[in-house]
Amino acid sequence: MKKNKFKLLRQGLLYDAIGFASMFIPLVGWIFDLFWAPFAAKKMSDMYEGTTGKIAAAIVFMEEILPFDFVPTFTLMWIYTYVFSSETKPATQTIEVKVNE
């Protein structure tokens, strides 16, 4: 399944904003983070597959469970995946088909 990269960016910006918002809720924000951290990790692993997605999920979990969230992890993962990643894209394979008439 091909994922739309700009849809992933929008989702990532939203999830980062939600994670940041918990810092501004006095006394309740850290309790929110206890629930948000596993949810954010699950969303990260759903958005980015493979080993990099699992590593990013662990990083986002650790970042969100800590009291101060100041790293836009989802946005940084999108930038890594679509701007800096040197992973080669699969080549298109052409199959020649002969039709007997």
Backbone as CSV, one residue per row, in Angstrom:
resi,resn,N_x,N_y,N_z,CA_x,CA_y,CA_z,C_x,C_y,C_z
1,MET,0.847,-1.177,0.000,0.000,0.000,0.000,0.893,1.242,0.000
2,LYS,0.684,2.103,-0.941,1.453,3.334,-1.020,0.783,4.390,-0.154
3,LYS,1.575,4.979,0.715,1.038,6.008,1.600,1.346,7.379,1.021
4,ASN,0.391,8.255,1.108,0.560,9.623,0.632,1.470,10.362,1.600
5,LYS,2.609,10.849,1.099,3.584,11.463,1.997,3.076,12.748,2.637
6,PHE,2.226,13.497,1.962,1.725,14.731,2.563,0.629,14.454,3.592
7,LYS,-0.086,13.351,3.425,-1.045,12.939,4.447,-0.290,12.539,5.713
8,LEU,0.839,11.841,5.551,1.664,11.476,6.702,2.220,12.723,7.394
9,LEU,2.586,13.729,6.610,3.085,14.977,7.192,1.997,15.658,8.011
10,ARG,0.788,15.744,7.467,-0.323,16.370,8.201,-0.607,15.611,9.499
11,GLN,-0.634,14.278,9.423,-0.864,13.476,10.625,0.248,13.705,11.642
12,GLY,1.486,13.733,11.168,2.612,13.940,12.059,2.567,15.287,12.752
13,LEU,2.219,16.325,12.014,2.104,17.659,12.614,1.003,17.685,13.670
14,LEU,-0.110,17.007,13.383,-1.208,16.939,14.352,-0.771,16.207,15.616
15,TYR,-0.125,15.050,15.461,0.309,14.275,16.628,1.371,15.028,17.432
16,ASP,2.266,15.736,16.756,3.250,16.554,17.474,2.550,17.662,18.255
17,ALA,1.549,18.295,17.656,0.813,19.367,18.339,0.089,18.835,19.576
18,ILE,-0.489,17.657,19.466,-1.169,17.056,20.625,-0.156,16.755,21.722
19,GLY,0.993,16.220,21.340,2.034,15.935,22.324,2.535,17.189,23.012
20,PHE,2.687,18.280,22.262,3.132,19.547,22.850,2.063,20.141,23.754
21,ALA,0.801,19.968,23.402,-0.292,20.567,24.165,-0.332,20.049,25.597
22,SER,0.096,18.825,25.806,0.055,18.271,27.159,0.984,19.015,28.113
23,MET,2.022,19.670,27.582,2.933,20.436,28.439,2.253,21.655,29.045
24,PHE,1.226,22.148,28.406,0.602,23.400,28.829,-0.630,23.199,29.711
25,ILE,-0.944,21.950,30.031,-2.071,21.666,30.922,-1.494,21.399,32.314
26,PRO,-1.632,22.327,33.247,-1.024,22.149,34.563,-1.601,20.949,35.318
27,LEU,-0.732,20.193,35.944,-1.049,19.056,36.811,-1.685,17.868,36.096
28,VAL,-2.315,18.069,34.982,-2.991,16.975,34.287,-2.179,16.512,33.079
29,GLY,-1.306,17.358,32.589,-0.549,17.051,31.383,0.297,15.800,31.494
30,TRP,0.945,15.592,32.627,1.785,14.400,32.770,0.957,13.133,32.838
31,ILE,-0.264,13.215,33.358,-1.154,12.039,33.360,-1.600,11.744,31.930
32,PHE,-1.893,12.807,31.169,-2.246,12.635,29.764,-1.119,11.949,29.005
33,ASP,0.132,12.318,29.320,1.287,11.716,28.652,1.384,10.213,28.905
34,LEU,0.932,9.751,30.055,0.954,8.314,30.342,0.071,7.541,29.360
35,PHE,-1.008,8.157,28.925,-1.893,7.527,27.948,-1.462,7.838,26.515
36,TRP,-0.913,9.019,26.318,-0.533,9.456,24.980,0.696,8.713,24.461
37,ALA,1.654,8.415,25.318,2.913,7.801,24.884,2.699,6.465,24.157
38,PRO,1.940,5.509,24.707,1.740,4.260,23.954,0.927,4.461,22.678
39,PHE,-0.045,5.387,22.713,-0.836,5.666,21.515,0.043,6.253,20.417
40,ALA,0.902,7.192,20.785,1.798,7.825,19.813,2.773,6.801,19.234
41,ALA,3.275,5.907,20.071,4.192,4.876,19.586,3.493,3.950,18.596
42,LYS,2.262,3.587,18.875,1.492,2.734,17.958,1.254,3.444,16.637
43,LYS,0.896,4.719,16.702,0.661,5.479,15.477,1.939,5.614,14.656
44,MET,3.067,5.815,15.315,4.338,5.928,14.603,4.661,4.618,13.878
45,SER,4.458,3.487,14.554,4.754,2.213,13.899,3.761,1.907,12.782
46,ASP,2.544,2.432,12.877,1.572,2.259,11.787,1.925,3.137,10.584
47,MET,2.430,4.323,10.849,2.729,5.270,9.773,3.996,4.899,9.007
48,TYR,4.994,4.362,9.714,6.276,4.040,9.091,6.598,2.578,9.382
49,GLU,6.653,1.778,8.334,6.842,0.344,8.492,8.316,-0.020,8.585
50,GLY,8.577,-1.225,8.985,9.939,-1.743,9.010,10.697,-1.372,10.262
51,THR,11.996,-1.583,10.178,12.867,-1.340,11.319,12.888,0.120,11.725
52,THR,12.921,1.027,10.751,12.951,2.456,11.096,11.670,2.871,11.814
53,GLY,10.537,2.293,11.432,9.281,2.594,12.115,9.285,2.102,13.555
54,LYS,9.876,0.923,13.781,9.944,0.387,15.145,10.884,1.218,16.018
55,ILE,12.003,1.618,15.443,12.941,2.461,16.197,12.301,3.809,16.511
56,ALA,11.630,4.395,15.526,10.960,5.679,15.732,9.853,5.555,16.776
57,ALA,9.146,4.421,16.790,8.092,4.205,17.783,8.679,4.158,19.193
58,ALA,9.823,3.500,19.349,10.472,3.453,20.663,10.929,4.846,21.090
59,ILE,11.470,5.599,20.145,11.937,6.958,20.460,10.765,7.857,20.844
60,VAL,9.674,7.786,20.080,8.525,8.649,20.394,7.910,8.248,21.736
61,PHE,7.912,6.970,22.056,7.395,6.542,23.358,8.219,7.148,24.485
62,MET,9.539,7.028,24.385,10.415,7.572,25.424,10.293,9.096,25.521
63,GLU,10.185,9.746,24.384,10.087,11.205,24.377,8.765,11.671,24.977
64,GLU,7.693,10.969,24.698,6.376,11.382,25.200,6.165,11.014,26.665
65,ILE,6.812,9.987,27.154,6.622,9.573,28.535,7.385,10.493,29.499
66,LEU,8.422,11.170,28.981,9.170,12.110,29.805,8.336,13.371,30.048
67,PRO,8.594,14.090,31.137,7.749,15.237,31.477,7.768,16.380,30.471
68,PHE,8.879,16.593,29.774,8.945,17.736,28.868,9.123,17.254,27.437
69,ASP,8.101,17.483,26.607,8.169,17.109,25.186,8.534,18.370,24.412
70,PHE,9.663,18.372,23.801,10.031,19.533,22.999,10.608,19.134,21.646
71,VAL,10.566,17.850,21.340,11.086,17.369,20.064,9.904,16.960,19.185
72,PRO,9.765,17.538,17.997,8.675,17.146,17.091,9.035,15.834,16.376
73,THR,8.907,14.721,17.093,9.387,13.429,16.629,8.723,12.982,15.330
74,PHE,7.405,13.147,15.218,6.710,12.723,14.005,7.192,13.512,12.791
75,THR,7.363,14.806,12.968,7.823,15.651,11.867,9.256,15.310,11.481
76,LEU,10.099,15.073,12.465,11.484,14.697,12.176,11.556,13.358,11.456
77,MET,10.686,12.426,11.810,10.661,11.126,11.120,10.219,11.295,9.670
78,TRP,9.260,12.178,9.429,8.822,12.428,8.057,9.971,13.034,7.247
79,ILE,10.670,13.989,7.834,11.797,14.612,7.136,12.875,13.577,6.851
80,TYR,13.164,12.726,7.820,14.158,11.674,7.610,13.727,10.752,6.461
81,THR,12.457,10.347,6.470,11.966,9.383,5.488,11.916,9.962,4.081
82,TYR,11.418,11.179,3.938,11.166,11.714,2.602,12.189,12.737,2.108
83,VAL,13.101,13.186,2.959,14.090,14.163,2.523,15.500,13.591,2.588
84,PHE,15.870,13.014,3.724,17.257,12.602,3.928,17.538,11.127,3.711
85,SER,16.525,10.295,3.638,16.748,8.855,3.521,17.427,8.519,2.202
86,SER,18.478,7.717,2.284,19.202,7.313,1.081,18.711,5.969,0.568
87,GLU,17.663,5.462,1.157,17.111,4.186,0.729,16.624,4.304,-0.705
88,THR,17.083,3.406,-1.544,16.702,3.468,-2.948,15.276,2.975,-3.118
89,LYS,14.595,3.617,-4.007,13.228,3.226,-4.318,13.269,2.033,-5.269
90,PRO,12.338,1.099,-5.145,12.351,-0.053,-6.038,12.166,0.373,-7.495
91,ALA,12.942,-0.243,-8.356,12.857,0.076,-9.784,11.589,-0.519,-10.374
92,THR,11.049,0.172,-11.339,9.870,-0.327,-12.017,10.290,-1.439,-12.962
93,GLN,9.585,-2.543,-12.876,9.920,-3.693,-13.719,8.912,-3.765,-14.862
94,THR,9.431,-3.888,-16.066,8.576,-3.989,-17.238,8.483,-5.454,-17.649
95,ILE,7.277,-5.906,-17.891,7.051,-7.284,-18.326,6.503,-7.230,-19.739
96,GLU,7.181,-7.915,-20.626,6.752,-7.938,-22.007,5.769,-9.087,-22.201
97,VAL,4.640,-8.759,-22.811,3.592,-9.760,-23.021,3.318,-9.867,-24.513
98,LYS,3.363,-11.099,-25.021,3.042,-11.326,-26.447,1.635,-11.876,-26.513
99,VAL,0.882,-11.310,-27.450,-0.498,-11.725,-27.648,-0.573,-12.456,-28.970
100,ASN,-1.047,-13.698,-28.937,-1.229,-14.472,-30.167,-2.598,-14.164,-30.754
101,GLU,-2.594,-13.819,-32.028,-3.857,-13.488,-32.670,-4.335,-14.606,-33.540
